[in-house]
Amino acid sequence: MNLPAPDNDGSLIARTLAGDLGAFEVLYRRYAAAVFQLAYRLTGNRADAEDVMQDSFLKAHAALGQYRSAAPFWAWLKSLTARSALQHLRRGRYRRCLGLDEIPEPALPDSTLPLAAAADLERALAGLCATDRAVLWLYHGEGYHHAEIAELWGKSLSFSKSRLSRAERRLKDRLRAAESAIPRATAWNQESV
């Protein structure tokens, strides 16, 4: 994910701690899209992602004095957002598994995948239960290690490994099913076109 260079995050944080709310607004505008995207990937829908984003920035503002500049601000905010999303999932607001008949939120543009493949991937991800989707995204999308995922969930290392394995298997099955549903071009189809 391409984020703006954190050239002056430190000064914005210092100004925020001194009471300058405008400085925190700059941080919010700088990182809001990235926080929303992570929250959306973990929760699976726009409304929950907006709740998580709001919660994450409120927590960030309240805990800004605990931030240590040894790590980039985005790394700290990303960890805080992941924890907020997982708390949101644990509270039971999003425990149901989405069915394939539900219409997923529109895919965020990604120029690396053809649109049809991206839509298939979005539908397949939406079909996973929230826990599987979150573990899958944290591992593959955000680069978390199993130990970090286990710590976020407050579970054992085997929880992360088994949920990831199950999520990958289910995602592959859903993608295969989507692929098999695509009509194949035959000589007869091509002549009639």
N, C-alpha and C positions, 0 to 999 in steps of 0.2 A: 504494500500500500504506500503510495507516494504522499508523504506529508510535507508541509512547509518546513524549511530549515528552522530548527529551534534556536535561532541566533539570539533571540532576546527573551526566551522563556524565563530564564532566571530573573531578569529585571522585572518582567511582568508579575512573577510570583512575589518578589519582594514588594512591589507596589501594591499588590492585592493584600498582602499581609499588613501593610501600613494603612489599609482602609480604602484604597482606590478601587472601587467596583468596576470602573471602566477598564482597568487592566485585566480583571477576570473576564470581562466580556470579550476582550481580544483573544484570550486563551480559549474561551468557549467557541468563538467563531472559527478559530484556527483548527480546533479538533472535533467540532460537532459532527461533521460528516463521517469521520473515521470512527467515532464512538457509536454513532447510529448504525453504521454498517456492521460493526462487530456485534452490537446488541441484536440487530436483525438476524444475523447469521446464527446466533445462539438461541433466540426465542422463536424465530420462524414467522413472525408477523409484525406488521407495522405498528399496531397499537402497543403491543408489549415492548417492542424496541424503543418506542418513544418514552414509555414509562421507565425503562431501564436507563435510557440516556439521561432523562431528567434526574433520576435517583443518583446516577453516577456523578453528574456535575454538582449536585447538592452535597454529596459525600466528599467530593474533591475539594469543594470550597471550605467545608467544615474541617477537613483534615489537612489542609494545605501546609499548616505549620509542621506536620510530620514528614512532609516530603523531603528527601535528602537528595541533593543535586548530584550525587555520585552516579546516579542512573538518569537516563533521559526522562523528561517529564512524560512523554508519550508512553514509555514503558510502564511507568507508575500508573498513569491513567488507564491504560489498557488492562492492567491487572485489576484495578478497582472496578472497571466496567465488567470484566469477566465474572468477578465475584458478585457484583450486583445482579447480573443476569442469572447466575446460578441460584442466588437467593430467591429471585423472582420465580424460578422454576420450582424450587423446593417448597415455596409457600403454597403450591398447589394451584396457582392461577392458571398454570399451563400444563397440567399433567396429562390431559387427554392427548391421544395420538391422532394426528390428522389423517383423514381418509383421502384416497386418491380422487374421490369425486368432488372434493372441495377445490376451489380455484385458488391457487397460490398467489401471493403478492407478486407484482411484476419484478422480473429479474433486474438487478442493477447492471448497467452496461458493462460489458467485458469484451474488449476487442480481441482477446486471444482465442475465444471460442466462437464457432459459427452460432448464429442466433438459435437455430433449432436445437443444437446440442446443449446450449446454455439453458433453454427452456426445459428440455428433458431433465437436465441436472437439477434445476430448481424444483420441478415437480417431484422428482425422486427424493430430494432432500426434504421437501415438505411432507412427504409420506412417512418419514421416519418419526418415531416418537421424540419428544423434546430432549430427553437425556441422551439418546443415541446421536442425534444431530449435534448437540452441544459438544459431546466428547469428540466426535468426528471433526468438527470445525476447529476446536481448540488444538487438536493434534496436527491436522493437515493444513488448516487455514492460518492458524496463528503461530504454529511451531512450538507449542507447549510439549514438554516431555511427560511421560506417564506419571512420574513422581509429582509434577506440578499439578496435573489434572486431579490426581488422587487427593492432593492436599486441598485444592479448591473445593472438592466435593466432600471432604472430610471422610474419605473412604480409603480402602487399601489399594496398593499398587495393582493387585489382580483385578480390582473393579475397573480401573482404567483400561487395562489390556483386554479384558473380556468384553467390555462395552464397545471398545473400538473395533475389535474383531467382528462382533455381531453387527455393528453399524455398517462396516465395510461390506460384509456379506449381504446385508439387506439392501444396501445402496446398489451393489452390483446386480442383484436380482431385479430390482426395480428398473435399472437402466437396460438390462437385457429384455425385460418385458416391454419397455417402451420401444426399443429397437425392433423387436419382433412385430410390433403393431404397425410399423411403417410399411406401406405397400412397396413391394419391390418392382422395379421397372422390368418389364419383359419385352420381348420383341413385339408382341401384339400391342402392348401399351404404347410403346414408342411410335409405332406406325400410325396409331390413331391420333396422336398429338399433333 
